């Protein structure tokens, strides 16, 4: 009969079975589930405690040649038509994980937003596998800053 392992002075089970700790008759207690992080505890890329230079860096254009810049440039090149993550993967020859991480960071910093339809709903396009994917575009401020940097 399975039971919790209680060690004796010799490392054997003191509950009466007399078997060593690794025996299958011992029930291992379930590990407690990790506590979920409340949304309010998740810190943005910069907080009020960071110096002004950190805020300026977060708001500045990503450096030329970086993954963020490459994704930003690919979305900018599409104009108002925008790009899905799948299209960005094909355009940049980057993995899904790399593209989605870069796109998430660009969204968090106010560079990208989803394209909205006439009624405010998210615009989607089919991926190469036929699934619906959100279309992303530059925010107006990002487009202005990005275009200004390219002159």
C-alpha positions, 0 to 999 in steps of 0.5 A: 500500500503506497504511503508517505516516506518517513525516514528512520535513523538509517534512511529506511522507511520508519512507517513499518515497510522497512524499504529505502527512500526510493522505493515505489511504495512511497508516495511523493507529495505533490509539489505546490503549484507556483503562485501566479504573478498578478498583472499589477506586479508585472513591470513595464520595460521601464518604470518611474524609478528608472533614470530619464535616459532609460525612458528615452532609450525605450522610446527611441528607435531600435538600432539599425541591424537589430531584430527589432529594427528588422521587424519594424522595417518589414512592417513599415514597408507594408504600409497601412496593409500591415503584416502578420507574424507569419508574413514577418517570418517569411519576409525576415527569414526569422523563427516564429519565436523571434518574430513574435518576441520582437513584435510583442516588445515593439507593441509594448513600447508603442511602436506597433498596433493591430490593424482595425477594421471599420467597426474597430475589430482586429483585422486578420489574414490567413497564415500559410497554414490557413489560420487567422492571424492578426495584422500589425502596423506602425502607430502614427507616431512610430511611422513619423519617427521611423520615416524621419530617421530614414531621410 
